Amino acid sequence: MIFSTHTPEETKQLAAHFASTLHGGEILALEGDLGSGKTTFVQGLGEALDTDAYVRSPSFTLMNIYPTKHKTIRFLVHLDCYRLGPSCNLQGLELEEWLKRPDVVIVVEWPPYHLPIEETSIRITFEMVDVQTRNITLPP
C-alpha cells in the first residue's frame, strides 16, 4: 500500500502505526533516495517502541542500537549502509548476534544486495514526490 505524507510528523505517525504490526524478529529494508524520509520513519518507530534515546542516522557509526520499553521488542537496531555501497560487507558489525532474535527489530537503510532476506524481512520504499510530499510503500 502506498501512503503519502506531507510533514515529518505525518511520516512518524505512519511509522508508529506500522510499529503496532511488529512483534520482533523482523528485518526492515528501507529503500529510497537521500531525503526521502527513511530516518524520520525510523525515528517514528523508535518513539512507538518507547526508546528513551533520540534516533539518529547511523551514517557514520553504521549501526546504532536502541533499548526499548516495548513488551516484546527489547531492541531497535538501526543500520545505514549508504557509505558502504550496495555490495558492502556487514561482517565487522556483529550484526549476526542480532539476526533471528525474537526481541529485536533490525532496520537497514540502503540495504546491501546480500542482506539476509527471509520471511521476516519487509521492504519499505520511500519516494520524494516534492519538497513536502513523500510516498511510502508498506506491505499490505
C-alpha positions as CSV (number, residue, x, y, z in Angstrom):
1,M,0.0,0.0,0.0
2,I,1.2,3.5,-0.8
3,F,0.8,6.2,1.8
4,S,1.5,9.9,1.2
5,T,2.9,12.0,4.0
6,H,3.4,15.8,3.9
7,T,5.3,16.5,7.1
8,P,8.0,14.7,9.1
9,E,5.3,14.3,11.9
10,E,3.0,12.5,9.4
11,T,5.9,10.2,8.5
12,K,6.5,9.5,12.2
13,Q,2.8,8.8,12.7
14,L,2.7,6.3,9.8
15,A,5.8,4.6,11.3
16,A,4.1,4.4,14.7
17,H,1.0,2.8,13.1
18,F,3.3,0.4,11.3
19,A,5.2,-0.4,14.5
20,S,2.0,-1.7,16.0
21,T,2.1,-4.6,13.5
22,L,5.6,-5.7,14.5
23,H,6.3,-8.5,17.0
24,G,10.1,-8.8,17.0
25,G,12.4,-10.7,14.7
26,E,11.7,-8.6,11.7
27,I,14.3,-7.1,9.3
28,L,13.1,-3.8,7.7
29,A,14.9,-2.9,4.5
30,L,14.3,0.8,3.7
31,E,15.0,1.9,0.2
32,G,14.8,5.4,-1.3
33,D,16.7,8.5,-2.3
34,L,18.5,10.8,0.2
35,G,16.0,13.0,1.9
36,S,13.0,10.7,1.2
37,G,12.1,10.1,4.9
38,K,13.9,6.9,5.9
39,T,15.5,8.2,9.1
40,T,12.4,10.1,10.0
41,F,10.4,6.9,9.7
42,V,12.9,5.1,12.0
43,Q,12.5,8.0,14.5
44,G,8.8,7.3,14.5
45,L,9.5,3.6,15.0
46,G,11.7,4.4,18.0
47,E,9.1,6.6,19.5
48,A,6.4,4.0,19.1
49,L,8.6,1.3,20.6
50,D,9.3,3.5,23.5
51,T,13.0,4.1,23.3
52,D,14.5,6.8,25.6
53,A,17.2,7.8,23.1
54,Y,16.8,10.2,20.2
55,V,17.1,8.1,17.0
56,R,19.8,9.5,14.7
57,S,21.1,8.4,11.4
58,P,23.9,6.0,11.8
59,S,25.6,7.2,8.6
60,F,29.0,7.4,10.2
61,T,28.7,4.9,13.0
62,L,27.0,2.5,10.6
63,M,24.9,0.9,13.4
64,N,23.0,2.2,16.4
65,I,21.3,0.1,19.0
66,Y,18.4,1.4,21.0
67,P,16.9,-0.4,24.0
68,T,13.1,-0.1,24.1
69,K,10.4,-0.5,26.7
70,H,8.1,-2.4,24.4
71,K,6.6,-5.6,25.8
72,T,8.0,-7.9,23.1
73,I,10.6,-5.8,21.2
74,R,13.6,-5.1,23.5
75,F,15.9,-3.5,21.0
76,L,15.7,-1.4,17.8
77,V,18.9,-2.0,15.7
78,H,19.4,0.7,13.1
79,L,21.9,0.4,10.2
80,D,22.8,2.8,7.4
81,C,24.8,1.2,4.6
82,Y,24.9,4.3,2.4
83,R,28.6,4.9,2.8
84,L,29.4,1.2,2.2
85,G,27.6,0.8,-1.1
86,P,25.2,-1.9,-2.3
87,S,27.8,-4.8,-2.1
88,C,29.1,-3.9,1.4
89,N,30.3,-6.5,3.8
90,L,28.4,-6.4,7.2
91,Q,30.8,-8.9,8.8
92,G,32.6,-6.5,11.2
93,L,29.4,-5.0,12.6
94,E,28.5,-8.0,14.8
95,L,25.1,-8.0,13.1
96,E,24.9,-11.8,13.3
97,E,24.3,-11.6,17.1
98,W,21.1,-9.6,16.4
99,L,19.8,-11.6,13.5
100,K,16.9,-14.0,14.3
101,R,16.5,-12.7,17.8
102,P,12.8,-12.6,18.5
103,D,13.1,-9.5,20.7
104,V,14.8,-7.3,18.1
105,V,13.7,-5.3,15.1
106,I,16.5,-4.5,12.6
107,V,16.1,-1.6,10.3
108,V,18.6,-1.2,7.4
109,E,18.7,2.0,5.3
110,W,20.4,1.5,2.0
111,P,20.4,-2.3,2.4
112,P,23.1,-4.3,0.6
113,Y,22.2,-6.7,-2.1
114,H,23.2,-9.7,0.1
115,L,21.1,-8.7,3.1
116,P,19.8,-11.9,4.6
117,I,16.2,-11.6,3.2
118,E,13.9,-14.1,4.8
119,E,10.2,-14.4,5.6
120,T,10.8,-12.0,8.5
121,S,12.1,-9.3,6.1
122,I,10.0,-6.4,5.0
123,R,10.9,-4.0,2.2
124,I,9.7,-0.4,2.6
125,T,10.2,2.1,-0.2
126,F,10.3,5.9,0.0
127,E,9.8,8.3,-2.8
128,M,10.3,12.1,-2.6
129,V,7.4,13.5,-4.7
130,D,8.2,17.1,-4.0
131,V,9.7,19.3,-1.2
132,Q,6.9,18.2,1.2
133,T,5.3,15.0,-0.1
134,R,6.7,11.6,0.4
135,N,5.2,8.4,-0.9
136,I,5.9,5.4,1.4
137,T,5.1,1.9,0.2
138,L,4.4,-0.5,3.0
139,P,3.4,-4.2,2.7
140,P,-0.3,-4.9,2.8
